[in-house]
Amino acid sequence: MHNPNLDLLRAVAVLLVLAAHVAGYTIKTTPTTYAMGQLGVMLFFVHTSLVLMQSLERQAATGAALFRHFYIQRVFRIYPLCLVMLLAIYLLLDRGWSRWEIAANALLIQNLVYSRYMAEILWSLPLEVQMYSVLPLLYLVFRQRPPHQLFGLWALSVPLAMLQPLVTARLNVLEFSPCFLAGVLAWRIQGRARWPGWLWPLALGLASVAFIALAQPRLNNYGRWLVCLALGLVIPCLREWRLPWVNRVSKEIARYSYGLYLFHPLMLWLSFVVLAQAPALLQWGVLAALLVLVPWLAYHMVEQPMIRLGSALNLPSTVPARSR
């Protein structure tokens, strides 16, 4: 189900992460650039949980079939392209990866087994995969319950997130649970669009500027949770953003965002480390070409075919999206 507002959210998320890492390679990592990257990932968490709850709502499957179909789709969506990226890292960067580290990264369980990350960008994917384990349950529990009960769960997740570091680092998905739950809350209160669409980029911009400008290491989690909650409450209230050229650009960036997210560290390494002695113009030219070519190839050669395969396996129990 296409939504220009969510396309813009996903596009902004991946561009923030990209900008933060480009700055790290070409200038240096600062509190501002670190906050940009963190914000981008938080926006991904809100977007992902919202669209996946919408996907569950569109399924005709019930009971065990709902869980099975959901997980089949997610496996075919997440793992194939990630495995291709890991293979590229293994072939290009000889860092003495053990079989255990390769297996942990391939399964996306690095945080659970304290394994070395083959790419720093992968820190967020295990959290998403672990979040998938509860989304179908949240859908079944809250689809007919009043939204204030889901807001109560969000409020409960905050002290749990604060306690998590004191218990075990293996459960760090709890640290980000308020961000995921903000997207679930946006799903539960959807269908209340009353505000004009032009407020959406303004709200997104203000939330981003506030988080980046005010972020401090000690208060970073509070900023994450609050900005995600604010966006989760605002998204359902806004009509679609209607500026055709922005919508077209956002849609294309969103389409290729997963490949861009996964592969951009390798692109930056090739452009600014392998070509460290080359003229700056060549470095930036190579980066620009890779930023277009690699996500396009990743999407059309791996991501899209695997998404279609996952959908085909679920075809008998899938129905068209209901209009709202």
C-alpha positions as CSV (number, residue, x, y, z in Angstrom):
1,M,0.0,0.0,0.0
2,H,1.7,3.1,-1.2
3,N,1.9,6.2,1.0
4,P,3.9,9.3,0.0
5,N,4.2,10.3,3.7
6,L,5.9,7.0,4.6
7,D,8.1,7.2,1.5
8,L,9.4,10.5,2.7
9,L,10.0,9.1,6.2
10,R,12.0,6.2,4.8
11,A,13.9,8.4,2.4
12,V,14.8,10.9,5.1
13,A,15.9,8.0,7.4
14,V,18.4,6.5,4.9
15,L,19.7,9.9,3.8
16,L,20.4,10.8,7.4
17,V,22.4,7.6,7.9
18,L,24.3,8.2,4.6
19,A,25.1,11.8,5.5
20,A,26.4,10.9,8.9
21,H,28.7,8.2,7.5
22,V,29.9,10.4,4.6
23,A,30.9,13.0,7.2
24,G,32.7,10.4,9.2
25,Y,34.9,9.5,6.2
26,T,35.5,13.0,4.8
27,I,35.5,15.2,7.9
28,K,35.1,13.5,11.2
29,T,32.4,12.0,13.4
30,T,31.0,14.7,15.7
31,P,28.1,14.6,18.2
32,T,26.0,16.2,15.5
33,T,26.8,13.6,12.8
34,Y,26.4,10.8,15.3
35,A,22.9,12.1,16.2
36,M,22.0,12.3,12.5
37,G,22.9,8.6,12.1
38,Q,21.0,7.6,15.2
39,L,18.0,9.5,14.2
40,G,17.9,7.9,10.8
41,V,17.9,4.4,12.4
42,M,15.1,5.5,14.8
43,L,13.0,6.7,11.9
44,F,13.5,3.3,10.2
45,F,12.2,1.6,13.4
46,V,9.0,3.7,13.4
47,H,8.5,3.2,9.7
48,T,9.2,-0.6,9.7
49,S,6.9,-1.4,12.6
50,L,4.1,0.8,11.2
51,V,4.2,-0.7,7.7
52,L,4.5,-4.3,9.0
53,M,1.4,-3.8,11.2
54,Q,-0.4,-2.6,8.1
55,S,0.8,-5.6,6.2
56,L,-0.5,-7.9,9.0
57,E,-3.9,-6.1,8.8
58,R,-4.1,-6.8,5.0
59,Q,-3.5,-10.5,5.4
60,A,-6.4,-13.0,5.2
61,A,-4.5,-15.5,7.3
62,T,-5.4,-16.2,10.9
63,G,-4.0,-18.1,13.8
64,A,-0.7,-20.0,13.1
65,A,-0.9,-19.2,9.4
66,L,-0.7,-15.5,10.1
67,F,2.6,-16.0,12.0
68,R,4.0,-18.4,9.3
69,H,3.1,-16.1,6.4
70,F,4.5,-13.0,8.2
71,Y,7.8,-14.7,9.0
72,I,8.2,-16.1,5.5
73,Q,7.8,-12.7,4.0
74,R,10.3,-11.1,6.4
75,V,12.9,-13.8,5.9
76,F,12.8,-13.4,2.1
77,R,12.8,-9.6,2.5
78,I,15.7,-9.2,5.0
79,Y,18.2,-12.1,4.7
80,P,19.0,-12.6,1.0
81,L,20.4,-9.1,0.3
82,C,22.1,-9.1,3.7
83,L,23.9,-12.3,2.8
84,V,25.1,-10.9,-0.4
85,M,26.5,-7.9,1.4
86,L,28.2,-10.2,3.9
87,L,29.8,-12.2,1.1
88,A,31.1,-8.9,-0.4
89,I,32.6,-8.0,2.9
90,Y,34.2,-11.4,3.4
91,L,35.8,-11.2,-0.1
92,L,36.9,-7.6,0.1
93,L,37.9,-7.2,3.7
94,D,40.2,-9.8,5.2
95,R,39.8,-9.4,8.9
96,G,40.1,-13.0,10.1
97,W,36.4,-13.7,10.4
98,S,35.8,-16.9,12.3
99,R,33.2,-19.4,11.2
100,W,31.2,-18.5,14.4
101,E,31.3,-14.8,13.5
102,I,30.2,-15.5,9.9
103,A,27.3,-17.6,11.2
104,A,26.2,-15.1,13.8
105,N,26.2,-12.3,11.2
106,A,24.4,-14.4,8.6
107,L,21.7,-15.2,11.2
108,L,21.6,-11.7,12.5
109,I,22.0,-12.7,16.1
110,Q,25.3,-10.8,16.8
111,N,23.9,-9.0,19.9
112,L,22.5,-12.3,21.4
113,V,25.9,-14.1,21.2
114,Y,28.2,-11.1,21.6
115,S,29.7,-11.7,18.2
116,R,31.9,-9.2,16.3
117,Y,29.9,-7.3,13.6
118,M,31.2,-7.8,10.1
119,A,29.8,-4.3,9.3
120,E,28.9,-1.6,11.9
121,I,25.8,-0.9,10.0
122,L,24.4,-4.3,10.9
123,W,23.8,-3.3,14.6
124,S,20.2,-2.4,13.8
125,L,19.2,-5.4,11.8
126,P,19.3,-7.9,14.7
127,L,17.0,-5.5,16.6
128,E,14.6,-5.4,13.8
129,V,14.6,-9.2,13.4
130,Q,14.0,-9.6,17.1
131,M,11.2,-7.1,17.0
132,Y,9.5,-9.2,14.3
133,S,9.0,-11.9,16.9
134,V,6.4,-9.9,18.7
135,L,4.6,-7.8,16.0
136,P,2.1,-10.5,15.0
137,L,1.2,-11.0,18.7
138,L,0.8,-7.2,19.2
139,Y,-1.4,-7.2,16.1
140,L,-3.7,-9.9,17.5
141,V,-3.8,-8.4,21.0
142,F,-4.4,-4.8,20.1
143,R,-6.3,-4.8,16.8
144,Q,-9.6,-4.4,18.6
145,R,-8.5,-2.9,21.8
146,P,-8.7,0.9,22.5
147,P,-5.5,2.8,21.6
148,H,-5.0,4.0,25.1
149,Q,-4.1,0.5,26.1
150,L,-1.3,0.4,23.5
151,F,-0.1,3.8,24.7
152,G,0.0,2.2,28.2
153,L,2.3,-0.5,26.8
154,W,4.5,2.2,25.3
155,A,4.7,3.9,28.7
156,L,5.6,0.6,30.3
157,S,8.3,0.0,27.8
158,V,10.2,3.1,28.9
159,P,11.2,1.9,32.4
160,L,11.9,-1.5,30.9
161,A,14.3,0.1,28.4
162,M,16.0,2.0,31.2
163,L,16.4,-1.2,33.3
164,Q,17.7,-3.3,30.4
165,P,21.4,-2.2,30.5
166,L,21.5,-3.2,34.2
167,V,20.3,-6.7,33.4
168,T,22.0,-7.9,30.2
169,A,23.3,-6.4,26.9
170,R,21.8,-9.3,25.1
171,L,18.4,-7.9,25.4
172,N,19.2,-4.5,23.9
173,V,16.2,-4.7,21.7
174,L,14.3,-3.5,24.8
175,E,16.3,-0.3,24.7
176,F,14.7,0.5,21.4
177,S,11.3,-0.9,22.1
178,P,9.7,2.5,22.7
179,C,10.8,3.4,19.1
180,F,9.2,0.3,17.6
181,L,6.1,0.7,19.7
182,A,5.6,4.2,18.4
183,G,5.1,2.8,14.9
184,V,2.7,0.2,16.3
185,L,0.8,3.0,18.0
186,A,0.7,5.0,14.7
187,W,-0.9,1.9,13.1
188,R,-3.6,1.6,15.8
189,I,-4.7,5.2,15.5
190,Q,-4.5,5.4,11.7
191,G,-7.4,6.7,9.7
192,R,-7.7,10.0,11.6
193,A,-6.1,12.2,8.9
194,R,-7.4,15.7,9.5
195,W,-4.4,18.0,9.2
196,P,-3.0,19.2,5.9
197,G,-0.3,17.2,4.2
198,W,2.1,20.1,4.0
199,L,2.6,19.9,7.7
200,W,4.3,16.5,7.4
201,P,7.7,17.7,6.1
202,L,7.6,20.5,8.6
203,A,6.9,18.1,11.5
204,L,9.6,15.7,10.3
205,G,12.1,18.6,9.9
206,L,11.4,20.1,13.3
207,A,11.6,16.7,15.0
208,S,14.9,16.0,13.2
209,V,16.4,19.4,14.0
210,A,15.4,19.2,17.6
211,F,16.9,15.7,18.1
212,I,20.1,16.6,16.4
213,A,20.6,19.9,18.0
214,L,19.7,18.8,21.6
215,A,21.1,15.3,21.6
216,Q,23.6,14.5,24.4
217,P,25.0,11.1,25.2
218,R,23.4,11.1,28.6
219,L,20.0,12.1,27.3
220,N,20.2,10.3,23.9
221,N,17.7,7.6,24.7
222,Y,15.1,10.0,26.0
223,G,15.5,11.9,22.7
224,R,15.1,8.7,20.7
225,W,11.9,7.7,22.5
226,L,10.3,11.1,22.5
227,V,10.9,11.9,18.8
228,C,9.6,8.5,17.8
229,L,6.5,8.9,20.0
230,A,5.9,12.3,18.6
231,L,6.1,11.1,15.0
232,G,4.0,8.0,15.8
233,L,1.2,10.3,17.1
234,V,1.5,12.8,14.2
235,I,1.7,10.4,11.2
236,P,-1.9,9.2,11.5
237,C,-3.3,12.8,11.8
238,L,-1.8,14.0,8.5
239,R,-3.3,13.8,5.0
240,E,-1.0,12.7,2.2
241,W,1.8,15.1,1.2
242,R,1.0,16.2,-2.3
243,L,4.0,17.7,-4.1
244,P,4.5,15.4,-7.2
245,W,8.2,15.8,-7.7
246,V,9.1,15.3,-4.0
247,N,6.8,12.2,-3.9
248,R,8.5,10.8,-7.0
249,V,12.0,11.3,-5.6
250,S,11.0,10.0,-2.2
251,K,9.4,6.9,-3.7
252,E,12.6,6.1,-5.7
253,I,14.9,6.6,-2.7
254,A,12.5,4.5,-0.5
255,R,12.5,1.7,-3.1
256,Y,16.3,1.4,-3.1
257,S,16.8,2.3,0.5
258,Y,17.6,-1.2,1.9
259,G,20.4,-1.7,-0.6
260,L,21.6,1.8,0.0
261,Y,21.6,1.2,3.8
262,L,23.4,-2.1,3.6
263,F,26.0,-1.3,0.9
264,H,26.9,2.3,1.5
265,P,29.7,1.6,4.0
266,L,31.5,-0.6,1.4
267,M,30.9,2.2,-1.2
268,L,32.5,4.8,1.2
269,W,35.4,2.4,1.8
270,L,36.0,1.9,-1.9
271,S,35.8,5.7,-2.6
272,F,37.7,7.2,0.3
273,V,40.1,4.4,1.5
274,V,40.9,2.3,-1.6
275,L,41.1,5.5,-3.6
276,A,42.7,7.6,-0.8
277,Q,45.5,8.8,-3.1
278,A,43.2,9.7,-6.0
279,P,42.0,13.2,-6.7
280,A,39.0,14.3,-4.7
281,L,36.9,14.7,-7.8
282,L,37.5,11.1,-8.7
283,Q,36.6,9.9,-5.2
284,W,33.3,11.8,-5.2
285,G,32.6,10.7,-8.8
286,V,33.1,7.0,-7.9
287,L,30.9,7.4,-4.8
288,A,28.1,9.1,-6.8
289,A,28.2,6.3,-9.4
290,L,28.2,3.6,-6.8
291,L,25.3,5.2,-4.8
292,V,23.1,4.9,-7.9
293,L,24.4,1.6,-9.5
294,V,24.8,-0.7,-6.4
295,P,21.3,-0.1,-4.9
296,W,19.7,-0.5,-8.3
297,L,21.5,-3.8,-9.0
298,A,20.8,-5.0,-5.4
299,Y,17.1,-4.3,-5.7
300,H,16.5,-5.7,-9.2
301,M,18.8,-8.7,-9.0
302,V,18.2,-9.8,-5.4
303,E,15.8,-7.9,-3.3
304,Q,12.8,-7.7,-5.7
305,P,13.0,-11.3,-6.9
306,M,13.2,-12.6,-3.3
307,I,10.3,-10.4,-2.2
308,R,8.2,-11.8,-5.1
309,L,9.2,-15.3,-4.1
310,G,8.1,-14.7,-0.5
311,S,4.8,-13.2,-1.7
312,A,4.2,-16.2,-4.0
313,L,4.6,-18.6,-1.1
314,N,1.9,-16.7,0.7
315,L,-0.3,-15.9,-2.3
316,P,-3.3,-18.2,-1.4
317,S,-3.8,-16.3,1.9
318,T,-3.2,-12.8,0.7
319,V,-6.0,-10.3,-0.2
320,P,-5.9,-6.8,-1.7
321,A,-5.3,-3.9,0.7
322,R,-8.5,-2.5,2.2
323,S,-9.0,1.2,1.5
324,R,-9.2,3.6,4.4
